[in-house]
Amino acid sequence: MNLAANKSLLTDQLRSIVGSENVTDNETLMEAYTEAGTHMGREHEQKEATKKPSCIVRVGSTEEIQQIVRLANKYKAPLIPIGTMTSVYRETTPLEGGIVLDFSRMKNIEIDEELMTVTFDPGVTRADAYHKMTPRGYWPSYQASPASVSILGTVSQAGMHLPLDKQMGGGPHNVSFYTDLTIGLEVVLPTGELLVTGSAALPGVKPHKARAYGPNLAQIFLAAQGTLGIITKQTLPL
């Protein structure tokens, strides 16, 4: 199906998946989604060529994302996952219309103190993690980054994980990355199928090991900026 010719039909079907209140093609709102957190260098020149998305969808679950991916395939519609719009590189700016997936409704944080793991939804910001984790004695790092930055957004950029006690005099050898620390992912593939990596891929097993009788498939998707699949959950060590 042609996206431009069937935009109204696509929008109606998206509303049936996530609810009318979570889909918009309002021109003013869509303009806001074409802006990055900061403009750097030649990005000023690119602004004129920027196009608005066809619509914005505020997804609420992995299942909704799977349905939308299948629908996007049907309509040949580009999908643009977006975290908290704090990026400075404009990599989530639509150039050919398409569907922007806004994860701001997906903010679940699961803490497993028995296995010493924490699992984040894609809409969780560092501020969200701070408010949920610190009352239980845990501290989300990297503390020097903005509170509005999303945890999984950091993963999509191979962002840094730098505990506070290593900031002073530790040297670069103490710096690690969320990509390296990842225990497991839940990823919606371009077909709409769900891939679970690590030990959680085994029946009845919780996420606690990055490998489960095979390669560490999570590494394929980490730092890929959502181009190979949409990460819907990430498990890290506490």
C-alpha positions as semicolon CSV with decimal commas, in nm:
position;residue;x (nm);y (nm);z (nm)
1;M;0,000;0,000;0,000
2;N;0,106;0,358;-0,066
3;L;0,158;0,558;0,254
4;A;0,063;0,900;0,115
5;A;-0,255;0,774;-0,049
6;N;-0,365;0,576;0,256
7;K;-0,256;0,803;0,543
8;S;-0,607;0,842;0,682
9;L;-0,665;0,466;0,679
10;L;-0,327;0,405;0,845
11;T;-0,401;0,660;1,118
12;D;-0,739;0,500;1,191
13;Q;-0,578;0,159;1,229
14;L;-0,308;0,299;1,457
15;R;-0,580;0,450;1,677
16;S;-0,744;0,108;1,701
17;I;-0,416;-0,031;1,839
18;V;-0,314;0,233;2,095
19;G;-0,630;0,442;2,144
20;S;-0,732;0,767;1,977
21;E;-0,573;0,979;2,250
22;N;-0,230;0,832;2,170
23;V;-0,218;0,911;1,798
24;T;-0,186;1,257;1,649
25;D;-0,115;1,417;1,314
26;N;-0,154;1,769;1,451
27;E;0,083;1,993;1,253
28;T;0,206;2,190;1,556
29;L;0,280;1,881;1,762
30;M;0,455;1,707;1,474
31;E;0,675;2,014;1,427
32;A;0,800;1,967;1,782
33;Y;0,911;1,613;1,699
34;T;1,139;1,735;1,419
35;E;1,364;1,920;1,663
36;A;1,665;1,768;1,835
37;G;1,781;1,876;2,181
38;T;2,054;2,098;2,039
39;H;2,162;2,204;1,692
40;M;2,526;2,136;1,615
41;G;2,735;2,239;1,316
42;R;2,590;2,165;0,976
43;E;2,259;2,052;1,126
44;H;2,147;2,415;1,085
45;E;2,176;2,365;0,711
46;Q;1,978;2,040;0,725
47;K;1,682;2,196;0,902
48;E;1,526;2,331;0,583
49;A;1,514;1,983;0,429
50;T;1,346;1,830;0,734
51;K;1,002;1,683;0,684
52;K;0,736;1,617;0,943
53;P;0,629;1,262;1,026
54;S;0,296;1,133;0,900
55;C;0,185;1,088;1,262
56;I;0,302;1,046;1,620
57;V;0,210;0,731;1,814
58;R;0,253;0,706;2,191
59;V;0,297;0,333;2,239
60;G;0,218;0,162;2,568
61;S;0,345;-0,194;2,537
62;T;0,566;-0,433;2,345
63;E;0,257;-0,594;2,194
64;E;0,139;-0,259;2,056
65;I;0,481;-0,202;1,900
66;Q;0,467;-0,545;1,734
67;Q;0,128;-0,465;1,582
68;I;0,249;-0,127;1,459
69;V;0,561;-0,276;1,299
70;R;0,344;-0,522;1,105
71;L;0,112;-0,237;1,002
72;A;0,407;-0,025;0,890
73;N;0,525;-0,310;0,669
74;K;0,181;-0,328;0,511
75;Y;0,180;0,044;0,430
76;K;0,553;0,067;0,350
77;A;0,577;0,334;0,620
78;P;0,911;0,427;0,780
79;L;0,925;0,378;1,158
80;I;1,124;0,621;1,372
81;P;1,172;0,522;1,740
82;I;1,227;0,827;1,959
83;G;1,328;0,843;2,324
84;T;1,306;1,173;2,508
85;M;1,410;1,410;2,227
86;T;1,734;1,507;2,401
87;S;1,962;1,395;2,120
88;V;2,199;1,649;1,966
89;Y;2,249;1,460;1,639
90;R;1,899;1,475;1,484
91;E;1,911;1,104;1,402
92;T;1,541;1,074;1,491
93;T;1,435;1,360;1,266
94;P;1,197;1,235;0,993
95;L;1,310;1,295;0,636
96;E;1,042;1,101;0,450
97;G;0,734;1,116;0,671
98;G;0,651;0,791;0,847
99;I;0,543;0,693;1,198
100;V;0,727;0,829;1,501
101;L;0,707;0,594;1,799
102;D;0,705;0,789;2,126
103;F;0,792;0,568;2,427
104;S;0,693;0,818;2,698
105;R;0,412;0,588;2,822
106;M;0,649;0,294;2,873
107;K;0,816;0,366;3,206
108;N;0,820;0,036;3,392
109;I;1,123;-0,044;3,610
110;E;1,164;-0,397;3,749
111;I;1,417;-0,446;4,028
112;D;1,518;-0,805;4,112
113;E;1,723;-0,798;4,432
114;E;1,766;-1,176;4,434
115;L;1,945;-1,175;4,098
116;M;2,071;-0,815;4,143
117;T;1,930;-0,692;3,811
118;V;1,715;-0,404;3,695
119;T;1,504;-0,403;3,378
120;F;1,399;-0,079;3,208
121;D;1,128;0,007;2,958
122;P;1,234;0,238;2,672
123;G;1,060;0,544;2,818
124;V;1,253;0,538;3,148
125;T;1,467;0,847;3,203
126;R;1,753;0,883;3,447
127;A;1,523;1,087;3,670
128;D;1,269;0,801;3,669
129;A;1,543;0,554;3,759
130;Y;1,669;0,780;4,039
131;H;1,326;0,813;4,201
132;K;1,255;0,439;4,182
133;M;1,600;0,305;4,275
134;T;1,745;0,536;4,540
135;P;1,480;0,462;4,809
136;R;1,593;0,099;4,784
137;G;1,960;0,187;4,816
138;Y;2,063;0,178;4,451
139;W;2,206;0,458;4,246
140;P;2,164;0,498;3,871
141;S;2,470;0,623;3,694
142;Y;2,594;0,814;3,499
143;Q;2,514;1,100;3,738
144;A;2,667;1,379;3,528
145;S;2,424;1,334;3,239
146;P;2,089;1,518;3,217
147;A;1,799;1,372;3,414
148;S;1,580;1,383;3,103
149;V;1,799;1,141;2,903
150;S;1,649;0,793;2,854
151;I;1,839;0,483;2,966
152;L;1,767;0,291;2,645
153;G;1,843;0,601;2,442
154;T;2,190;0,587;2,592
155;V;2,215;0,223;2,484
156;S;2,114;0,307;2,128
157;Q;2,412;0,544;2,112
158;A;2,657;0,316;2,297
159;G;2,644;0,572;2,576
160;M;2,866;0,579;2,880
161;H;2,809;0,423;3,222
162;L;3,041;0,588;3,472
163;P;2,977;0,529;3,844
164;L;3,028;0,831;4,066
165;D;3,311;0,673;4,264
166;K;3,511;0,632;3,943
167;Q;3,484;0,992;3,828
168;M;3,764;1,115;4,051
169;G;4,111;1,012;3,945
170;G;4,014;0,673;3,808
171;G;4,134;0,735;3,457
172;P;3,973;0,624;3,132
173;H;4,037;0,256;3,200
174;N;3,756;0,266;3,457
175;V;3,493;0,382;3,209
176;S;3,247;0,117;3,099
177;F;2,943;0,128;2,875
178;Y;2,579;0,029;2,910
179;T;2,627;-0,179;2,598
180;D;2,899;-0,383;2,772
181;L;2,696;-0,423;3,091
182;T;2,374;-0,538;2,923
183;I;2,245;-0,872;3,049
184;G;1,956;-0,907;2,810
185;L;1,721;-0,732;2,570
186;E;1,370;-0,763;2,441
187;V;1,367;-0,652;2,076
188;V;1,086;-0,616;1,823
189;L;1,233;-0,721;1,488
190;P;1,145;-0,556;1,153
191;T;0,899;-0,842;1,091
192;G;0,712;-0,769;1,415
193;E;0,848;-1,083;1,580
194;L;0,982;-1,058;1,935
195;L;1,342;-1,157;2,012
196;V;1,454;-1,213;2,371
197;T;1,829;-1,234;2,429
198;G;2,032;-1,383;2,710
199;S;1,913;-1,630;2,973
200;A;1,554;-1,497;2,961
201;A;1,522;-1,660;2,617
202;L;1,507;-1,997;2,793
203;P;1,166;-2,114;2,918
204;G;1,096;-2,005;3,275
205;V;1,436;-1,837;3,321
206;K;1,481;-1,478;3,436
207;P;1,738;-1,244;3,282
208;H;2,068;-1,290;3,464
209;K;2,321;-1,397;3,198
210;A;2,403;-1,229;2,867
211;R;2,463;-1,563;2,694
212;A;2,237;-1,867;2,696
213;Y;2,391;-2,159;2,509
214;G;2,475;-1,948;2,208
215;P;2,603;-1,609;2,092
216;N;2,527;-1,285;2,272
217;L;2,266;-1,162;2,023
218;A;2,207;-0,841;2,220
219;Q;2,532;-0,699;2,083
220;I;2,382;-0,687;1,734
221;F;2,124;-0,430;1,842
222;L;2,319;-0,224;2,095
223;A;2,436;0,110;1,952
224;A;2,238;0,049;1,630
225;Q;2,008;0,350;1,695
226;G;1,695;0,144;1,637
227;T;1,784;0,059;1,278
228;L;1,798;-0,320;1,328
229;G;1,515;-0,358;1,577
230;I;1,321;-0,169;1,844
231;I;1,450;-0,238;2,195
232;T;1,155;-0,259;2,433
233;K;1,335;-0,381;2,747
234;Q;1,692;-0,381;2,873
235;T;1,829;-0,562;3,177
236;L;2,137;-0,430;3,357
237;P;2,315;-0,538;3,678
238;L;2,234;-0,352;3,997
